Amino acid sequence: MAFVVKNHSFSDGNKRIAAYLFVWFMDKNAILYTKHGAKRIADNALVALTLMIAESKSEEKDTMIKVIVNLINSNN
């Protein structure tokens, strides 16, 4: 997600595409929902996370990746 947002892989829609790819990745790896059926990351949190990554500095990349990994950690 961070790489698509920050590297401007597409001419337009980088944040939307990155958010979709993140949700798709979570779905394909069976981590989109908790064991109780709730979304692991709420829609508004996904928007905030995407914007946070977009506004972050390049040198904060490792921190942003750690945030994402911690959010999708199945132990949370």
C-alpha positions as CSV (number, residue, x, y, z in Angstrom):
1,M,0.0,0.0,0.0
2,A,2.7,2.4,1.0
3,F,4.6,1.9,-2.2
4,V,1.6,2.5,-4.5
5,V,0.7,5.7,-2.7
6,K,4.2,7.1,-2.4
7,N,5.7,6.0,-5.7
8,H,2.8,7.3,-7.9
9,S,2.7,4.0,-9.8
10,F,-0.4,5.2,-11.7
11,S,-1.1,8.5,-13.4
12,D,-4.2,9.0,-11.3
13,G,-6.0,7.4,-8.4
14,N,-2.9,6.1,-6.5
15,K,-4.6,6.4,-3.1
16,R,-7.8,4.7,-4.2
17,I,-5.9,1.9,-6.0
18,A,-3.6,1.4,-3.0
19,A,-6.6,1.2,-0.6
20,Y,-8.3,-1.3,-2.9
21,L,-5.1,-3.4,-3.3
22,F,-4.8,-3.4,0.5
23,V,-8.3,-4.7,1.0
24,W,-7.9,-7.2,-1.7
25,F,-4.6,-8.5,-0.1
26,M,-6.4,-8.8,3.2
27,D,-9.3,-10.7,1.7
28,K,-7.0,-13.1,-0.3
29,N,-5.1,-13.8,2.9
30,A,-8.2,-14.3,5.0
31,I,-7.4,-11.4,7.3
32,L,-10.0,-8.9,6.2
33,Y,-12.4,-9.9,9.0
34,T,-11.9,-11.0,12.6
35,K,-12.9,-14.4,13.7
36,H,-16.2,-12.8,14.9
37,G,-17.0,-11.4,11.4
38,A,-16.1,-7.7,12.0
39,K,-13.9,-5.8,9.6
40,R,-10.3,-5.8,11.0
41,I,-9.9,-2.2,9.7
42,A,-13.0,0.1,9.5
43,D,-13.6,2.0,6.2
44,N,-12.8,5.4,7.8
45,A,-9.6,4.0,9.4
46,L,-8.6,2.8,5.9
47,V,-9.1,6.3,4.5
48,A,-7.1,7.8,7.4
49,L,-4.3,5.3,7.0
50,T,-4.1,5.9,3.2
51,L,-4.0,9.7,3.8
52,M,-1.4,9.3,6.6
53,I,0.8,7.4,4.2
54,A,0.3,9.9,1.4
55,E,1.3,12.8,3.7
56,S,4.2,11.0,5.4
57,K,7.8,11.8,4.5
58,S,9.9,9.3,2.5
59,E,12.2,8.6,5.4
60,E,9.1,7.5,7.5
61,K,8.5,4.6,5.2
62,D,9.6,2.0,7.6
63,T,7.4,3.4,10.4
64,M,4.4,3.4,8.0
65,I,5.0,-0.2,7.1
66,K,5.2,-1.1,10.8
67,V,1.9,0.6,11.4
68,I,0.3,-1.3,8.6
69,V,1.7,-4.7,9.8
70,N,0.6,-4.0,13.3
71,L,-2.9,-3.3,12.1
72,I,-3.3,-6.5,10.2
73,N,-1.6,-8.6,12.8
74,S,-4.1,-11.4,13.6
75,N,-3.2,-11.2,17.3
76,N,-4.7,-7.7,17.5
